[in-house]
């Protein structure tokens, strides 16, 4: 009976060893600060500046259009008493239509499918793909099962600084 128990324990250990050998070895994890990684890249900073400048330009155009609309409205208010009913209705319609046009333009530029978002994808996506590619190859070459981003992670209460490999990722990016 003792031999049977020993044989059973030995078989269980052998099965566990075989399972461990057939399963992937990626069990470690590290932390990185993706914000620091991206900000370390010159092309990313240039793209962000270009996007900020473009957004500022669009915002100035929209602000000017609204200022012109306000002026048009104030002129209408000042002249309203002297206008016929037909002229008042026509001017009110012009003001309402102009406001709709400005808001449509604003949505066309700043909306989720807008020009600024399209430009952002055009400029930032290749940089993101390069950074994420380096992170993935780092994880694979170091047998990591997980990389946790600590940038703006409000649920991360503690991490060991020795597990932060942000600088290694930045160095890999800069050597490519």
N, C-alpha and C positions, 0 to 999 in steps of 0.2 A: 504494500500500500504506500509506503514511504517512497519507493521508487517511482510509483505512478504519479505522486504529487510532485516530486522533483522533476520528472519528465514533463509534466504539464507546465510547470513554471518555466522550465527551459524552453519549451515550445512557444510560450507566450512572449518571452524575451526575444526569441529569434524572429517572431512575427513582427514585433515592434521595431526591431533593428531593420528588417527588410522594408517596412513601411517608411521609416525615416530616410532610408536611402533612396526610395523612389519618389518621395515628395521633394518639391523645390526647397533649396536651402535658404531662400530669402526670408529671414526672420528678424533682421535688425531694422532699426529706424534711426533717422536723424531729423534735425530741424534746420530749416533755412529761413532767411528773411527775403522773400521774393522782391519786396520793395527795394531793398538795398541792392539786390542783384540787378534789377532793371535800371536803377539809378546809376549804377556803375558803368552802364553802357552808353557811350557817346551818342550812338545813333538813336537810342531811345530818348535821350534828353533833347536831341535836336528835333525829333519827331514831336515830342510834347510841346516844345517851344513853337514849332510851326502850327500845331493845332490850336494852341493858346492864341497866337497871333490871328489865325483865321477866325476863331470864335469872337475875338475882340472886334475884328473888322465887320463880321456879320452883325454883331450887337450894335455897333455904331450905325450901320445902315438901318436897322430896325428902329433904334431910338430916334434917328432923324425922320424916318417915315411917320412915327407916332407924333413927333413934334410938329411936323407939317400938318398932320391930321388935326391936332389940337388948334393950330392956327386957323385952319379951314373952319373948324367948328366955332371958334370964337368970332370969326368974321360973320358966320351965319347968324349967330346969336345977336350980334350988333346990328345986322341988317334985317333981321326977321320981321320987325314991325313994318318995314317998308315993302316987303315982298308980297306978291299975290299968293293965294292958296296953292296954285299950281307950281309956282316958283319955289315956295317953301318945301313942298313935297319932293320936288326934283332935287333940291339941295340936300335935304335929309337923306334921300336915297343914295346920293353921291357919297355922303359922309359914311353911311352904313356900309355901302359896298367897298369903299376904300379901307375901312377898318377890317372887313372880312378878308380883303386881299392881303393886308399886312399880316394878319394872324395866320393866314394860309402860308405865306412866305416864311413866317417864323417857324411854323411846323415843318415846312419843307427843309429848312436849314437845321433846326435844333431837335427835331423829332427823332424817335427811335429808328426811323428809316430815312432820316434826313441826310443832307450833304455832309454835315460835320461827322456824323457816325460813319458814313461811307469812307470819308477821308481817313478817319481814325483806323478803321479796319485795314485800309490800304497801307498805312504807314506802320502801324503797330503789330499787325498780325505776323509779318515775317520775322520780326524781332522776337515775339513771343514763341514762335515755332522753334527758332534757334535756341533760345534759353531753355525751353522745355525739353528739347532734344538733348542738350547737354545734361540736364538734370536726370533724364531717363537713362542715358548711357552711364552716368555716374552711379545711379542706383543699381543698374544691372551689373556693372563691373565690380561693385563692392558688395554684392549679395544682399541688397537692402529690400525689405518688403514694404517699406513705407517711408515717405518723406513728408514731414508736416511743415506747413508754412506758418511761421509765427508772426508774420506781418499782419497787423490789424486783427489778430485772433483774440477776441475778447473772452473766449472760453478757456484759453490756455492759462492755467494758474501758475505753473512752474515748469521750467525745463532746465536741464543741466547744460551749462554753457559748453561743456566738453562735447556735447552732441550737436552743437551748432556748426554746421559745415558751410555757412554762407561764403566765407572767404575762399574756400576750396573751389566752390562753384564759380565764383567770380574769376579766380585764377584760370580755371579751365576755359571759361568764355574768352578771356583775354589772350589765351595762347592759340585760339583757333582763328 
